[in-house]
Amino acid sequence: MRVAILGGTGDVGEGLALRFGRDTGHAVVVGSRDAERAR
């Protein structure tokens, strides 16, 4: 499954993205208003 997190470069979004990717093995896509922070 692919999970997209919008606003994922903040503290909460980053924590969610890390846990989804590590604990579930799902592919995680992070979106942000600032492209450099989302890399």
Backbone torsions as a table, in degrees:
resi	resn	phi	psi	omega
1	MET	NA	145.9	176.3
2	ARG	-107.3	128.9	-179.4
3	VAL	-112.9	129.2	176.4
4	ALA	-108.5	131.5	178.2
5	ILE	-119.7	113.9	178.2
6	LEU	-89.2	135.3	-174.7
7	GLY	77.3	27.6	-173.1
8	GLY	-80.3	4.6	-179.8
9	THR	-94.7	-4.3	175.5
10	GLY	-80.9	179.7	-177.0
11	ASP	-61.5	-47.2	-177.8
12	VAL	-69.6	-46.7	-179.6
13	GLY	-62.1	-39.6	179.0
14	GLU	-64.6	-42.6	178.1
15	GLY	-62.7	-42.7	177.9
16	LEU	-63.1	-45.0	-178.6
17	ALA	-61.7	-43.5	179.7
18	LEU	-63.1	-42.9	-178.7
19	ARG	-70.0	-41.2	177.6
20	PHE	-61.3	-44.2	-178.3
21	GLY	-70.0	-40.6	-175.9
22	ARG	-80.9	-47.6	-171.7
23	ASP	-83.6	-27.1	-176.0
24	THR	-109.6	-19.9	-178.2
25	GLY	78.9	6.3	178.5
26	HIS	-74.3	152.6	173.5
27	ALA	-75.8	133.9	-176.6
28	VAL	-117.4	130.0	175.4
29	VAL	-112.9	126.2	-178.0
30	VAL	-107.5	130.0	177.9
31	GLY	-113.2	148.0	-179.4
32	SER	-153.6	158.4	174.5
33	ARG	-71.5	-25.4	-179.8
34	ASP	-106.9	109.6	-175.4
35	ALA	-59.5	-34.5	-178.8
36	GLU	-66.4	-36.7	179.8
37	ARG	-71.2	-25.5	-177.6
38	ALA	-82.2	-7.8	-178.5
39	ARG	-78.6	NA	NA
